[in-house]
Amino acid sequence: MIQIKYYADRQLNKDQIERLATNEYMNRHENLIIVSATGSGKSYIACALGVEACNAILKVMYVRLPDLLAELDLAKVQGNYRKRINQYIKCDLLTLDEWLLIGTNNAEQQDILEILKKRYRILSTVFCSQFDVAGWYSKLGGGDS
């Protein structure tokens, strides 16, 4: 079971975390969004949930969004882009940390949306972000894409 300290100032719901640790949200193909300030433990919780999924013998990938975008750029140059993007599409649980921390260009937005579109309602994704969901649309190109 996940080892988390539930201090009052962290405002964590222990029952909710324990429910998530059962991986039931993955059976329902639901995504998780963890939004909080830097240093609040978003990545820790996401990784702990990933460990629980690994314990259930599920394929889990964790990546910081800036690293994912850099990997995909390199894969395009090396000629293994499709293979690399399929790894992100097909894993049971994908955790995207530092979600939209940096700006993205049109090509990067297309890469992100391709992965998410093919996972939608099929596989679960965890998003860890410092930014409120309301701002995500504009960070992904808004009405320009």
Secondary structure, 3 states (H helix, E strand, C coil): CCCCCCCHHHCCCHHHHHHHCCCHHHHCCCCEEEECCCCCCHHHHHHHHHHHHHHCCCCEEEEEHHHHHHHHHHHHHHCCHHHHHHHHHHCCEEEEECCCCCCCCHHHHHHHHHHHHHHCCCCEEEEEECCCHHHHHHHCCHHHC
